[in-house]
Amino acid sequence: MSEIKTDAERITLLEETIAYQAKTIDELSEQIAEQWKVVEQARAKLDRLTERFLSLEEASLEAPAITKPPHY
């Protein structure tokens, strides 16, 4: 048997639901902001590593060829 609720009870229930959902949205928003910081840090690190790799690759192309020492 379902309970008949008064308008005041229904409004209170709706207000509680809205408050809970607002809190959840705020928490999720904070988590997204934190994850975005992590993504940006990872992207910056990847950019630095890419630059370092390219400079090392360029330096290795400019290095003289490896030859046998004269005593061989």
Phi and psi in radians as a Rosetta constraint file:
Dihedral C 1 N 2 CA 2 C 2 CIRCULARHARMONIC -1.446 0.35
Dihedral N 2 CA 2 C 2 N 3 CIRCULARHARMONIC 2.548 0.35
Dihedral C 2 N 3 CA 3 C 3 CIRCULARHARMONIC -1.543 0.35
Dihedral N 3 CA 3 C 3 N 4 CIRCULARHARMONIC 2.315 0.35
Dihedral C 3 N 4 CA 4 C 4 CIRCULARHARMONIC -1.460 0.35
Dihedral N 4 CA 4 C 4 N 5 CIRCULARHARMONIC 2.198 0.35
Dihedral C 4 N 5 CA 5 C 5 CIRCULARHARMONIC -1.803 0.35
Dihedral N 5 CA 5 C 5 N 6 CIRCULARHARMONIC 2.583 0.35
Dihedral C 5 N 6 CA 6 C 6 CIRCULARHARMONIC -1.368 0.35
Dihedral N 6 CA 6 C 6 N 7 CIRCULARHARMONIC 2.883 0.35
Dihedral C 6 N 7 CA 7 C 7 CIRCULARHARMONIC -1.034 0.35
Dihedral N 7 CA 7 C 7 N 8 CIRCULARHARMONIC -0.695 0.35
Dihedral C 7 N 8 CA 8 C 8 CIRCULARHARMONIC -1.114 0.35
Dihedral N 8 CA 8 C 8 N 9 CIRCULARHARMONIC -0.708 0.35
Dihedral C 8 N 9 CA 9 C 9 CIRCULARHARMONIC -1.163 0.35
Dihedral N 9 CA 9 C 9 N 10 CIRCULARHARMONIC -0.708 0.35
Dihedral C 9 N 10 CA 10 C 10 CIRCULARHARMONIC -1.127 0.35
Dihedral N 10 CA 10 C 10 N 11 CIRCULARHARMONIC -0.733 0.35
Dihedral C 10 N 11 CA 11 C 11 CIRCULARHARMONIC -1.139 0.35
Dihedral N 11 CA 11 C 11 N 12 CIRCULARHARMONIC -0.737 0.35
Dihedral C 11 N 12 CA 12 C 12 CIRCULARHARMONIC -1.067 0.35
Dihedral N 12 CA 12 C 12 N 13 CIRCULARHARMONIC -0.781 0.35
Dihedral C 12 N 13 CA 13 C 13 CIRCULARHARMONIC -1.067 0.35
Dihedral N 13 CA 13 C 13 N 14 CIRCULARHARMONIC -0.759 0.35
Dihedral C 13 N 14 CA 14 C 14 CIRCULARHARMONIC -1.111 0.35
Dihedral N 14 CA 14 C 14 N 15 CIRCULARHARMONIC -0.723 0.35
Dihedral C 14 N 15 CA 15 C 15 CIRCULARHARMONIC -1.113 0.35
Dihedral N 15 CA 15 C 15 N 16 CIRCULARHARMONIC -0.702 0.35
Dihedral C 15 N 16 CA 16 C 16 CIRCULARHARMONIC -1.113 0.35
Dihedral N 16 CA 16 C 16 N 17 CIRCULARHARMONIC -0.751 0.35
Dihedral C 16 N 17 CA 17 C 17 CIRCULARHARMONIC -1.098 0.35
Dihedral N 17 CA 17 C 17 N 18 CIRCULARHARMONIC -0.780 0.35
Dihedral C 17 N 18 CA 18 C 18 CIRCULARHARMONIC -1.106 0.35
Dihedral N 18 CA 18 C 18 N 19 CIRCULARHARMONIC -0.731 0.35
Dihedral C 18 N 19 CA 19 C 19 CIRCULARHARMONIC -1.102 0.35
Dihedral N 19 CA 19 C 19 N 20 CIRCULARHARMONIC -0.747 0.35
Dihedral C 19 N 20 CA 20 C 20 CIRCULARHARMONIC -1.111 0.35
Dihedral N 20 CA 20 C 20 N 21 CIRCULARHARMONIC -0.769 0.35
Dihedral C 20 N 21 CA 21 C 21 CIRCULARHARMONIC -1.165 0.35
Dihedral N 21 CA 21 C 21 N 22 CIRCULARHARMONIC -0.670 0.35
Dihedral C 21 N 22 CA 22 C 22 CIRCULARHARMONIC -1.104 0.35
Dihedral N 22 CA 22 C 22 N 23 CIRCULARHARMONIC -0.739 0.35
Dihedral C 22 N 23 CA 23 C 23 CIRCULARHARMONIC -1.085 0.35
Dihedral N 23 CA 23 C 23 N 24 CIRCULARHARMONIC -0.773 0.35
Dihedral C 23 N 24 CA 24 C 24 CIRCULARHARMONIC -1.091 0.35
Dihedral N 24 CA 24 C 24 N 25 CIRCULARHARMONIC -0.742 0.35
Dihedral C 24 N 25 CA 25 C 25 CIRCULARHARMONIC -1.091 0.35
Dihedral N 25 CA 25 C 25 N 26 CIRCULARHARMONIC -0.752 0.35
Dihedral C 25 N 26 CA 26 C 26 CIRCULARHARMONIC -1.085 0.35
Dihedral N 26 CA 26 C 26 N 27 CIRCULARHARMONIC -0.753 0.35
Dihedral C 26 N 27 CA 27 C 27 CIRCULARHARMONIC -1.105 0.35
Dihedral N 27 CA 27 C 27 N 28 CIRCULARHARMONIC -0.765 0.35
Dihedral C 27 N 28 CA 28 C 28 CIRCULARHARMONIC -1.128 0.35
Dihedral N 28 CA 28 C 28 N 29 CIRCULARHARMONIC -0.671 0.35
Dihedral C 28 N 29 CA 29 C 29 CIRCULARHARMONIC -1.094 0.35
Dihedral N 29 CA 29 C 29 N 30 CIRCULARHARMONIC -0.737 0.35
Dihedral C 29 N 30 CA 30 C 30 CIRCULARHARMONIC -1.107 0.35
Dihedral N 30 CA 30 C 30 N 31 CIRCULARHARMONIC -0.727 0.35
Dihedral C 30 N 31 CA 31 C 31 CIRCULARHARMONIC -1.110 0.35
Dihedral N 31 CA 31 C 31 N 32 CIRCULARHARMONIC -0.711 0.35
Dihedral C 31 N 32 CA 32 C 32 CIRCULARHARMONIC -1.107 0.35
Dihedral N 32 CA 32 C 32 N 33 CIRCULARHARMONIC -0.735 0.35
Dihedral C 32 N 33 CA 33 C 33 CIRCULARHARMONIC -1.079 0.35
Dihedral N 33 CA 33 C 33 N 34 CIRCULARHARMONIC -0.743 0.35
Dihedral C 33 N 34 CA 34 C 34 CIRCULARHARMONIC -1.133 0.35
Dihedral N 34 CA 34 C 34 N 35 CIRCULARHARMONIC -0.754 0.35
Dihedral C 34 N 35 CA 35 C 35 CIRCULARHARMONIC -1.133 0.35
Dihedral N 35 CA 35 C 35 N 36 CIRCULARHARMONIC -0.619 0.35
Dihedral C 35 N 36 CA 36 C 36 CIRCULARHARMONIC -1.115 0.35
Dihedral N 36 CA 36 C 36 N 37 CIRCULARHARMONIC -0.678 0.35
Dihedral C 36 N 37 CA 37 C 37 CIRCULARHARMONIC -1.078 0.35
Dihedral N 37 CA 37 C 37 N 38 CIRCULARHARMONIC -0.751 0.35
Dihedral C 37 N 38 CA 38 C 38 CIRCULARHARMONIC -1.099 0.35
Dihedral N 38 CA 38 C 38 N 39 CIRCULARHARMONIC -0.748 0.35
Dihedral C 38 N 39 CA 39 C 39 CIRCULARHARMONIC -1.095 0.35
Dihedral N 39 CA 39 C 39 N 40 CIRCULARHARMONIC -0.768 0.35
Dihedral C 39 N 40 CA 40 C 40 CIRCULARHARMONIC -1.126 0.35
Dihedral N 40 CA 40 C 40 N 41 CIRCULARHARMONIC -0.684 0.35
Dihedral C 40 N 41 CA 41 C 41 CIRCULARHARMONIC -1.124 0.35
Dihedral N 41 CA 41 C 41 N 42 CIRCULARHARMONIC -0.741 0.35
Dihedral C 41 N 42 CA 42 C 42 CIRCULARHARMONIC -1.134 0.35
Dihedral N 42 CA 42 C 42 N 43 CIRCULARHARMONIC -0.699 0.35
Dihedral C 42 N 43 CA 43 C 43 CIRCULARHARMONIC -1.113 0.35
Dihedral N 43 CA 43 C 43 N 44 CIRCULARHARMONIC -0.744 0.35
Dihedral C 43 N 44 CA 44 C 44 CIRCULARHARMONIC -1.124 0.35
Dihedral N 44 CA 44 C 44 N 45 CIRCULARHARMONIC -0.726 0.35
Dihedral C 44 N 45 CA 45 C 45 CIRCULARHARMONIC -1.130 0.35
Dihedral N 45 CA 45 C 45 N 46 CIRCULARHARMONIC -0.737 0.35
Dihedral C 45 N 46 CA 46 C 46 CIRCULARHARMONIC -1.076 0.35
Dihedral N 46 CA 46 C 46 N 47 CIRCULARHARMONIC -0.724 0.35
Dihedral C 46 N 47 CA 47 C 47 CIRCULARHARMONIC -1.062 0.35
Dihedral N 47 CA 47 C 47 N 48 CIRCULARHARMONIC -0.784 0.35
Dihedral C 47 N 48 CA 48 C 48 CIRCULARHARMONIC -1.102 0.35
Dihedral N 48 CA 48 C 48 N 49 CIRCULARHARMONIC -0.747 0.35
Dihedral C 48 N 49 CA 49 C 49 CIRCULARHARMONIC -1.149 0.35
Dihedral N 49 CA 49 C 49 N 50 CIRCULARHARMONIC -0.662 0.35
Dihedral C 49 N 50 CA 50 C 50 CIRCULARHARMONIC -1.108 0.35
Dihedral N 50 CA 50 C 50 N 51 CIRCULARHARMONIC -0.788 0.35
Dihedral C 50 N 51 CA 51 C 51 CIRCULARHARMONIC -1.068 0.35
Dihedral N 51 CA 51 C 51 N 52 CIRCULARHARMONIC -0.751 0.35
Dihedral C 51 N 52 CA 52 C 52 CIRCULARHARMONIC -1.119 0.35
Dihedral N 52 CA 52 C 52 N 53 CIRCULARHARMONIC -0.777 0.35
Dihedral C 52 N 53 CA 53 C 53 CIRCULARHARMONIC -1.061 0.35
Dihedral N 53 CA 53 C 53 N 54 CIRCULARHARMONIC -0.782 0.35
Dihedral C 53 N 54 CA 54 C 54 CIRCULARHARMONIC -1.124 0.35
Dihedral N 54 CA 54 C 54 N 55 CIRCULARHARMONIC -0.675 0.35
Dihedral C 54 N 55 CA 55 C 55 CIRCULARHARMONIC -1.203 0.35
Dihedral N 55 CA 55 C 55 N 56 CIRCULARHARMONIC -0.651 0.35
Dihedral C 55 N 56 CA 56 C 56 CIRCULARHARMONIC -1.177 0.35
Dihedral N 56 CA 56 C 56 N 57 CIRCULARHARMONIC -0.691 0.35
Dihedral C 56 N 57 CA 57 C 57 CIRCULARHARMONIC -1.118 0.35
Dihedral N 57 CA 57 C 57 N 58 CIRCULARHARMONIC -0.736 0.35
Dihedral C 57 N 58 CA 58 C 58 CIRCULARHARMONIC -1.121 0.35
Dihedral N 58 CA 58 C 58 N 59 CIRCULARHARMONIC -0.720 0.35
Dihedral C 58 N 59 CA 59 C 59 CIRCULARHARMONIC -1.141 0.35
Dihedral N 59 CA 59 C 59 N 60 CIRCULARHARMONIC -0.631 0.35
Dihedral C 59 N 60 CA 60 C 60 CIRCULARHARMONIC -1.237 0.35
Dihedral N 60 CA 60 C 60 N 61 CIRCULARHARMONIC -0.501 0.35
Dihedral C 60 N 61 CA 61 C 61 CIRCULARHARMONIC -1.265 0.35
Dihedral N 61 CA 61 C 61 N 62 CIRCULARHARMONIC -0.503 0.35
Dihedral C 61 N 62 CA 62 C 62 CIRCULARHARMONIC -1.481 0.35
Dihedral N 62 CA 62 C 62 N 63 CIRCULARHARMONIC -0.218 0.35
Dihedral C 62 N 63 CA 63 C 63 CIRCULARHARMONIC -1.194 0.35
Dihedral N 63 CA 63 C 63 N 64 CIRCULARHARMONIC 2.562 0.35
Dihedral C 63 N 64 CA 64 C 64 CIRCULARHARMONIC -1.154 0.35
Dihedral N 64 CA 64 C 64 N 65 CIRCULARHARMONIC 2.662 0.35
Dihedral C 64 N 65 CA 65 C 65 CIRCULARHARMONIC -1.122 0.35
Dihedral N 65 CA 65 C 65 N 66 CIRCULARHARMONIC 2.558 0.35
Dihedral C 65 N 66 CA 66 C 66 CIRCULARHARMONIC -1.368 0.35
Dihedral N 66 CA 66 C 66 N 67 CIRCULARHARMONIC 2.153 0.35
Dihedral C 66 N 67 CA 67 C 67 CIRCULARHARMONIC -2.137 0.35
Dihedral N 67 CA 67 C 67 N 68 CIRCULARHARMONIC 2.833 0.35
Dihedral C 67 N 68 CA 68 C 68 CIRCULARHARMONIC -1.266 0.35
Dihedral N 68 CA 68 C 68 N 69 CIRCULARHARMONIC 2.490 0.35
Dihedral C 68 N 69 CA 69 C 69 CIRCULARHARMONIC -1.089 0.35
Dihedral N 69 CA 69 C 69 N 70 CIRCULARHARMONIC 2.764 0.35
Dihedral C 69 N 70 CA 70 C 70 CIRCULARHARMONIC -1.061 0.35
Dihedral N 70 CA 70 C 70 N 71 CIRCULARHARMONIC -0.438 0.35
Dihedral C 70 N 71 CA 71 C 71 CIRCULARHARMONIC -1.383 0.35
Dihedral N 71 CA 71 C 71 N 72 CIRCULARHARMONIC 0.027 0.35
